[in-house]
Structures are given as C-alpha cells and as structure tokens.
Amino acid sequence: MSKRVEDIKDVQLTVAQGLGVTDKGRELLEEITQWQLRHECLISLLDAVPIDSIKETVEKGAGAEGIKVLRRNHLREQLVNLEPLGIKLKELEKEVEGMSKESGIIREVIETKFESAYAQQQAAQKEALKAKDQVIDLLRGQLEEVKNRKTIHVSQPLKLREGKKSKAQGKGLFSYLKKAEAE
C-alpha cells in the first residue's frame, strides 16, 4: 500500500474510534483495503447497519455501491418501523394540545372566580369601613352635643322616707346580707 492510502486508512480508523464504532466494527474496517469501500462501511456502521450484513456484503464482492444499497435498504426498513411511532407521536401531540387548551380554559375560570371573590371581599370591606365611619360620626356628634350643653340638670337627691325604718334599713345592708345568709 502506498503512504497516501495508509494515511487515509489511519484517518478512517481514528474517526471510527472517535465516533464510537465497536471493536468488531474497527476490525472489519482494518481488513478492507479499498478506501472508498472502507468509507461506505464506516458510514453504514454509523447508521447502525448490522456488522454481519456489512461483512457478508463485502465478502460477496459487492463493492462500495453494494454497501450503499445495503445502507439505504436498512434505513428504509428503519423508517418503515418508525412510521407507527410517528403516528403515535402525532396522536400524543394532539392530545397534549387538547390538554393545553383545557388547562388554559380552567386557568381562565379560576382567575375569573378569584377576581370575583376578591372584588366581593373588597366590597364587603368597604361596607364595613363605611359602617364604622357612620358609628364614629354618630359618637362624635353625641360627644359634641354633650360638650355644647351649658348646664347639666341634676335631679334632686332622693330623700329617705321619713318615719320608721325597717330593720334591714336600720342595721345597714351588710347586716341584712348576713341575716339572709344565715337563713
């Protein structure tokens, strides 16, 4: 092999190792002498074409074009196998979209209810403050009325009846309570 072909092979094997091609895959690449064929095999390995299929195709002598056909067929099969997943993915996207709309509606309802409850609470607080202000104004008016009176009329003191006092009155309230307690 020429120096140039060896350099290409070294680069391809380094790339294969850097991209995580398995040891078995690198061994297959080392066995191939044509750089174009090695290149197509490397791409096929990266596209997850089974190593055994690649090896079998190389042994049949299909060349670089045969490996390309193998890779295309493999990818086509993979895409066909992914079609049901794509359909399921679209169904899930629609479901998520529907749920998103529903949650938006629910959020709007909750916000509306919250705003309504908040407005009611504010109105109730305003009414309570208004009632308190009215009571305060009433009390201020009464206080002013009392201050403005010039004279306060005091009724004459009550006089005890003249004449005989009852026993309870004669002895005082304290002695009356004692007597009641004893009885």
Secondary structure, DSSP 8 states (H G I E B T S, - for coil): --HHHHHHHHHHHHHHHHTT--HHHHHHHHH---HHHHHHHHHHHHTT--HHHHHHHHHTT-HHHHHHHHHHHHHHHHHHHHHHHHHHHHHHHHHHHHHHHHHHHHHHHHHHHHHHHHHHHHHHHHHHHHHHHHHHHHHHHHHHHHHH-S-----------SS---HHHHH-HHHHHHHHHH-
